[in-house]
Amino acid sequence: MNNQELEALRNVSARCVARELAEIAFETYHGSKHPSFPVDIFAVLKHFNIMYKFLPLDNSEGMYIPDKDGSVPVVGIHYHRPYERQRFTAAHELCHHLRDYNTAMASPVGSRHPIEVYANEFAAEFLMPTIYFLEEVDKIVNPSGFVDPEKAISLARVFGVSFESAIRNLHHHGKINFEPTPSFFKSFGVLKKAKDLGIEDLDSTYLRNIIDSYSYIPQADTSPLWQRMKKTLIYHDNKLEGVDMEIEAVAEICNDMRLKLHSSEYYQQYKNNNNIVETVGHIFVYDHVAATKEVPDRYAIKDLNKRLYSLAPSADLMGEYRQTDNEISGAIIQTTQPRLIENDMYQLDKDIDDYISECENRSFVDCMELAVRIHHRLAQIHPFEDGNGRTSRALMNWLLKLKGLPPLYVESESKQEYLEAMKEADGFNYEPLNLLFMRRLLSSMVELNSRIEIGVRSA
């Protein structure tokens, strides 16, 4: 957005009611293009040159920091709220950017301050523009001209808002014949009714919108935030494979073995302790992934596996393709036969080359989905005697790094969800796996960009 358009919107904001300002802003953003719904509100923020960050806010839905002294305006959004609420908050803070742009603002939960009420009305109109909202309403009204509450669930999905927002907007337009009281929302049971009606959520769409416009700042491998995440990642990634070892509990042992290798005073004592040996090896893997300037290929994949077991008694045998058949517990496909591994890895190399050549021009989520598929395919091939899961996830994180994205890890508590999603991917349904990793990608983005100091006042 150019400065003239923004200035024009700000000039008109002082004499507009909230819904009128939202209508003008909506038309300014879309121009002559026909809008699609749900509105990608995060792309809208990006268009308005607003940086948004997801933050663990306590008593506020969001916050707005103005663009003073040449700085970039920032919107903070409560990280632990439902996606529909986060979308509404994003539109709410956009209103502050257009109308209250000289003051840093916090948006307290449930505030009835006139400034906040105005911004709520703006958000409702921007996400559910009257002309398009009433077009959808006309499709679902009952013979009396009203919308039944059950129909409002699908209406909320069309516009990417909460059921409560849809009902309140219907009430505003006189399209329901009851008062939407707190007791109504409490007793309605929208989640159960949506499930009973077969109405799917839009989490995948919402996450794609959030991630693709997110202003993520990559962290150096020396960053304290990265060092902290590396420990968490290695703990959960190991635990997925049955290695239950808190790095902090053996920090001195792991650090001494990492630095001195076989010369460590602890090596003879712990060389047969798989938990410690593989934990140290995993540190080697992610130190390499974080520091290397190289791009991965099938030879680099061998090297990752070898690093994982570099202190194991059988280190010389690791990083080489297996010579015996094996299987993945619970999988619906057979792993590659030993005599075909070389060929399958050659084909995987081509997929990696395609990723590298295309990632610069693809969105964050597109790149993540490609990296997830490559990780899944490597796990299917299962080229090594052991460590295939950790090697495939390390490769995925290496690929994400090439796009400037943070590493991902599956929390050990989500192991069953991950295994079920991998099984679905065996049958070429990648959606559950993509959704799981989109959630993890956003989590990593937030965690690694968490140190933001913001001072605001409440309306």
Disulfide bonds with the S-S distance in Angstrom:
none
